[in-house]
Amino acid sequence: MTLADSNTLESEKKSTSGELACSHSLESYLQRIRDALPTVDRTLRDHGDKTIAQYLETQNVFSATSFQPRDDLAEVVYNYAKPLLGEEVAREAASELLANPVVLTANHHGVDYFAQSVQGTLIFSLRKINGKQAKTVPVFACGNVPINNFTYPRGAILYPNGFSEKSGFHVKFPVFPSKNRRDSVCTVRAFNIGDVEAFKRKIIKSINPDFKDRVETIIDQTYSPVVNLDNYSNQSVIVNALIWERFFERTECPTKLVYLEIEKIASKLIEYDLENENSLFNMVFFEKRARDLLFSALKGKKNCWDYFKQENNKYKSSGTFFFWGVDKKGRRVPLFQRDIEGKYKLFGESDSGEELLFDIDKESIASAIKERRIIPSLFSSYLVINMARGVTGLGGYYQSDYLPEMQNKVLDVLSDIYPNENSSSIKSVKTDGYLSGMQVLTNVIEGAVFPVGPLEIMLQGMSYESYRSIENISVEESHELSMIETLFDLDLIEKDFSFVGNLCKSLKAYEVLDPIN
């Protein structure tokens, strides 16, 4: 970006009139995204003119072999999903995972109202297995995120659609109070009936009176059934599935959403791997030289670790080495290996001064995992799911850059420490899969094209014909429809409604939600 471009960008971000949004072409904003995100640039260059259906075929691929068998992963998914979603859905999810080991890993865990990830899930649900429509939609979502982050798992996001009496590009309504805002999805407490009632009152107060009864019914039928569960992570699995079913109220729901926390899956797999001397996790975690090589190779890399930042109290951006610790408040703490009296341990200190210490041996790690005192990092999760068991993870516009780098560094370590080990199956795993940053459903309000999230889809309804027709939208068109939220994520435009509204008027609607009844 040139200095002139930078100055223009700053002036646009300060503008509240919305006029500047019209002074630049749609292509210029999309180009800014392409400049900032190599994955989006590659995708549009190589696949921009493909339809969603054609592009999905290029991503829904997997390695025929795996470093470790996938059976235990299918077992973990079955045991995780069964008590929450029922035996039939759990069995189908496990069976399809073995037949087609491809999962969506682009999303954050929690009840998902973020239009970009919800619509990415809709796109993924169109995938086929052996030429037939898949029956389940497996999402392995990241739970090590604050509930107050950009995707807002803390509550609900409503988009412009005529339902809300509040103005703005989108409006956020919390389920959890502000005292929990720093908690992670994977550790925060369960919401209770009081939280749900307060949440409902906030939305009802702001919604168009014509839709109050319907919104109240939706909340009662999707949130109230899970208030007695013991954690938010499990509540989210069920609520997301119930919301998904309501998308298809006009027709039989073609798929079942299986929206699981990736760290819970990885934790159980690591427990299994601790008993397998030849597991990939054992080879790189309990061998000191392998740990040292990985620490150096991935230091400072995205979604890995940076000990320097942790030493300087920059906990939020330091990442963590293999595991996060969990302090007494239930908040995550970065961990790094440290030599303590001649023995290496995982050590961390919370921002409140609490010290956490874990021996690097199988018994200690197994115990800490079972008691949820440590939680696998994204690196460890990808290590045991994607690299070890050959699962293709279709991620967001960052993952398809950093996951191949993780894969290459693991391969380098294996080559150095275990030169006789055949690691070709790890090398053949597809790690650059990308299925995010795209939207296909919209609302049109006074000539402006806006995203839609779950509440809009539930209130307006989506016919089966509308659902299937999204296959025909091009990859470039779907990126254009998603560009507002991507620009927000990259902090490239001001979140000003008049500015965004004018930018949205330059968008073209391809598949608009069905009219309000």
Secondary structure as UniProt FT lines:
FT   HELIX           3..14
FT   HELIX           19..22
FT   HELIX           26..36
FT   HELIX           38..47
FT   TURN            48..49
FT   HELIX           52..59
FT   HELIX           71..85
FT   HELIX           87..99
FT   STRAND          102..104
FT   HELIX           115..124
FT   TURN            125..126
FT   STRAND          128..129
FT   TURN            130..131
FT   STRAND          132..133
FT   STRAND          136..142
FT   TURN            147..148
FT   TURN            150..151
FT   TURN            153..154
FT   STRAND          155..158
FT   STRAND          171..174
FT   HELIX           178..180
FT   TURN            181..182
FT   TURN            185..187
FT   HELIX           193..206
FT   HELIX           209..211
FT   HELIX           212..222
FT   HELIX           224..226
FT   TURN            227..228
FT   HELIX           232..247
FT   TURN            248..250
FT   STRAND          256..261
FT   HELIX           262..274
FT   TURN            277..278
FT   HELIX           280..285
FT   HELIX           288..297
FT   TURN            302..303
FT   HELIX           307..311
FT   TURN            312..313
FT   HELIX           315..317
FT   STRAND          323..326
FT   TURN            328..329
FT   STRAND          332..334
FT   STRAND          336..340
FT   TURN            341..342
FT   STRAND          343..349
FT   TURN            351..352
FT   STRAND          355..359
FT   HELIX           362..370
FT   TURN            371..372
FT   STRAND          374..376
FT   HELIX           378..382
FT   HELIX           383..387
FT   TURN            388..389
FT   STRAND          392..395
FT   TURN            397..398
FT   HELIX           399..417
FT   TURN            419..420
FT   HELIX           424..427
FT   STRAND          442..445
FT   TURN            446..447
FT   STRAND          448..451
FT   HELIX           454..460
FT   HELIX           464..469
FT   HELIX           470..472
FT   HELIX           475..489
FT   TURN            490..491
FT   HELIX           497..504
FT   TURN            505..506
//
